[in-house]
Amino acid sequence: MNSEIPIPQTARAKKRNMIAIASGKGGVGKTWFSITLAQALAKRGCRVLLFDGDLGLANLDIQLGLMPKQDLSAVIAGRLTLNQAVVDFTGGGFHVIAGRSGSGGLANIASSRLQMLGDDLNLMAANYDFVLLDLGAGVERTVRQLAHNAGTCAVLLTDEPTSLTDAYAFIKVTLAERPEVNFQVVANGVNSTREGERTYNTLLKACQGFLKISPPLLGTIRRDPRVKEAIRNQTPLLTRYPNTEAAEDVEKIATALVSS
């Protein structure tokens, strides 16, 4: 996609349709979930933009099998506008702004430049029903600053103790900076819906006891070996294995978001 998308000047205040997908811990499936959710939302007729916000270890393009001619590094270097970095991923029905895989340089971006990037992203959000930010792991400055652009933070976790503690840490740090944020929780890679609910309840009790908040459960995603197969084949799960349990679970989450 080479043509620029017109950006209404009233878009700056529109954050409610922007969802930051975070975890605290790496390796819990954020990028896979972001891709699958983007396609599930697109299937429901939504206009979706998926933004690779992992500025240190971008890999959205790799999982999608994309080789974009333009990416976020050119935007940050000032060679392109954010509009011009948008790629149409026709295989999933959504738009993508890719990072630069294999380059850690973007992780050191200045706060002022990151703020400008966030402002441009907020403006673009007016052209979409949903903007999904696939954040990097941890609670580093760049992760937190990008998350500040979103009205909702979907926090992904697994049943591993380190995943739970890191998810809690992300919520705690983000809440201290932005008390108004809308946190929602997704339990990924669980053996059953009930196990996912137990994992969620562990986090919920910590949030209620220490942070005095009760983030709702957005959904649970059952463990499915075909997820890894789809990732290895660089093909979205909903394209390659649309009738699997994990696909069904993400579809339910998409339905809940569209209905809310």
C-alpha positions in Angstrom: 0.0 0.0 0.0 1.7 3.2 -1.2 -1.1 5.7 -1.0 -1.4 7.7 2.3 -4.4 7.3 4.5 -6.2 10.7 5.2 -6.1 11.5 8.9 -8.9 13.6 10.4 -7.6 16.2 12.8 -10.2 15.2 15.4 -8.5 11.8 15.8 -6.0 12.8 18.5 -8.5 12.1 21.4 -9.6 8.7 20.1 -7.9 6.0 22.1 -10.8 3.7 23.0 -10.3 1.6 20.0 -6.6 1.1 20.7 -5.6 -2.1 22.5 -2.1 -2.7 23.8 -1.3 -6.4 24.1 1.2 -6.9 26.9 2.5 -9.5 29.2 5.5 -8.5 31.3 7.2 -11.8 30.4 8.3 -12.9 27.0 7.4 -16.1 25.3 3.7 -16.2 26.3 2.4 -15.8 22.8 1.7 -12.0 22.4 2.6 -11.8 18.8 0.7 -14.9 17.8 -2.3 -13.7 19.8 -2.1 -10.2 18.2 -2.1 -11.7 14.7 -4.9 -14.1 15.4 -7.0 -11.5 17.1 -6.4 -9.0 14.2 -7.7 -11.6 11.7 -10.6 -12.6 13.9 -11.7 -8.9 14.2 -11.2 -8.4 10.4 -13.5 -11.4 9.8 -16.2 -9.6 11.6 -16.0 -6.7 9.2 -13.7 -4.5 11.4 -11.0 -2.3 10.0 -7.9 -3.3 11.9 -4.3 -2.0 12.1 -1.7 -4.2 13.8 1.4 -2.3 15.0 4.6 -4.1 15.9 5.5 -2.3 19.2 8.3 -4.6 20.1 11.0 -2.1 19.4 13.8 -4.3 20.6 13.0 -7.6 19.0 10.4 -7.1 16.3 9.1 -10.3 14.8 5.6 -9.6 13.5 6.8 -9.6 9.9 8.5 -13.0 10.4 5.4 -14.7 11.8 3.3 -13.3 8.9 5.9 -14.3 6.3 6.1 -10.7 5.2 9.1 -8.9 3.6 7.8 -5.3 3.8 9.7 -2.7 1.7 8.8 -0.1 4.4 8.9 -0.5 8.2 9.0 1.4 11.4 12.8 2.0 11.3 12.3 4.3 8.2 9.6 6.2 10.1 11.8 6.8 13.1 14.7 7.8 10.8 12.4 10.4 9.2 12.4 8.8 5.7 8.7 7.9 5.8 5.5 9.1 7.5 3.7 6.5 9.6 1.0 6.4 7.0 3.6 5.3 4.4 4.7 2.4 6.5 1.3 0.7 6.4 1.3 -2.6 4.6 -1.9 -4.3 3.5 -1.8 -8.0 4.7 -4.4 -9.3 2.3 -4.1 -12.9 3.6 -5.6 -11.7 6.9 -7.7 -8.8 5.9 -5.9 -6.3 8.1 -3.2 -3.6 7.9 0.3 -3.9 9.4 3.0 -1.6 10.5 6.1 -3.8 10.8 9.2 -3.3 12.9 12.7 -4.1 11.8 13.4 -7.7 12.7 16.9 -8.4 13.9 17.6 -4.8 14.8 17.7 -3.8 18.5 18.4 -0.1 17.7 14.8 1.0 17.9 14.8 0.1 21.6 16.9 3.1 22.3 14.6 5.6 20.6 14.3 9.0 22.4 11.2 9.6 24.5 10.4 12.7 22.4 10.5 10.7 19.2 8.4 7.9 20.7 5.9 10.5 21.8 5.6 11.8 18.3 5.2 8.3 17.0 2.4 7.7 19.6 0.7 11.0 18.5 0.8 9.9 14.9 -0.6 6.5 15.8 -3.5 8.1 17.8 -4.3 10.2 14.7 -4.4 7.1 12.5 -6.7 5.3 14.9 -9.6 7.3 13.6 -9.4 5.3 10.4 -9.8 2.0 12.1 -12.2 0.1 14.3 -9.3 -1.4 16.2 -5.6 -0.7 16.5 -3.7 -3.5 18.2 -0.2 -2.7 19.7 1.9 -5.8 20.0 4.2 -4.6 22.8 7.6 -5.9 23.8 8.1 -7.9 27.0 9.0 -6.3 30.3 8.2 -2.9 31.8 11.0 -0.9 30.1 10.4 2.8 29.2 9.6 2.2 25.5 7.0 -0.5 26.4 5.3 1.7 29.0 5.3 4.8 26.8 3.7 2.9 23.9 1.1 1.4 26.2 0.1 4.9 27.3 -1.5 5.4 23.8 -4.0 2.6 24.4 -7.3 2.9 26.2 -7.2 -0.8 27.0 -4.3 -3.1 28.0 -5.0 -6.8 27.3 -2.5 -8.6 29.6 -1.5 -12.1 28.4 -0.3 -14.7 30.8 0.2 -18.4 31.1 0.0 -20.7 34.2 3.8 -20.4 34.8 4.6 -18.6 38.1 7.0 -16.2 36.3 4.3 -15.2 33.9 1.9 -14.4 36.7 4.4 -12.3 38.6 5.5 -10.4 35.5 1.9 -9.8 34.4 1.2 -8.4 37.9 4.4 -6.2 37.7 3.3 -4.8 34.4 -0.2 -4.0 35.7 1.3 -2.4 38.9 3.8 -0.2 37.1 1.3 0.9 34.4 -1.5 1.5 36.9 0.9 3.8 38.9 1.4 5.9 35.8 -2.1 5.7 34.3 -4.8 5.0 36.9 -7.5 5.3 34.3 -6.3 2.4 32.1 -8.7 -0.4 31.4 -6.9 -3.7 32.1 -8.3 -7.0 30.8 -6.7 -10.4 31.1 -6.2 -13.3 28.7 -5.0 -16.7 29.9 -3.1 -18.4 27.0 -1.9 -21.9 26.5 -4.0 -23.5 29.2 -5.2 -27.1 29.3 -8.8 -26.2 29.8 -11.1 -23.2 30.2 -11.4 -24.0 33.9 -7.6 -24.1 34.3 -7.5 -20.7 32.6 -10.0 -19.3 35.0 -7.9 -20.6 37.9 -4.8 -18.9 36.5 -6.8 -15.7 36.1 -8.1 -15.9 39.6 -4.6 -16.1 41.0 -3.7 -12.8 39.3 -7.1 -11.3 40.2 -6.6 -12.0 43.9 -3.2 -10.2 43.8 -4.6 -7.2 42.0 -7.6 -7.0 44.4 -5.4 -7.4 47.5 -2.6 -5.1 46.6 -3.8 -2.8 43.9 -7.5 -2.6 44.7 -8.6 -3.2 41.2 -10.4 -6.2 39.6 -9.4 -6.5 35.9 -11.9 -8.7 34.1 -11.1 -11.9 32.2 -11.3 -11.2 28.5 -10.9 -14.9 27.6 -9.0 -18.1 27.8 -7.1 -19.8 25.0 -6.6 -23.6 25.2 -3.2 -25.2 24.4 -3.1 -26.4 20.8 -0.2 -28.0 19.0 -1.3 -26.5 15.7 -0.5 -23.1 17.0 3.2 -23.9 16.7 2.7 -25.5 13.3 1.0 -22.3 12.0 3.9 -20.2 13.4 6.5 -22.4 11.8 4.7 -22.2 8.5 4.4 -18.4 8.9 0.7 -18.6 8.3 -2.1 -17.2 10.6 -3.9 -19.8 12.6 -7.3 -18.8 11.3 -6.1 -19.3 7.8 -4.3 -22.6 8.2 -6.3 -24.2 11.0 -9.5 -22.2 11.5 -11.5 -24.9 13.3 -9.0 -25.7 16.1 -9.8 -25.0 19.8 -7.3 -22.1 20.0 -8.8 -20.5 16.9 -12.3 -20.8 18.4 -11.2 -19.3 21.7 -9.7 -16.2 20.0 -12.8 -15.9 17.9 -14.8 -15.7 21.1 -12.5 -12.9 22.4 -13.0 -11.0 19.1 -16.8 -11.3 19.4 -16.6 -10.0 23.0 -14.6 -7.0 21.9 -16.9 -6.1 19.0 -19.9 -6.5 21.2 -18.5 -4.3 24.0 
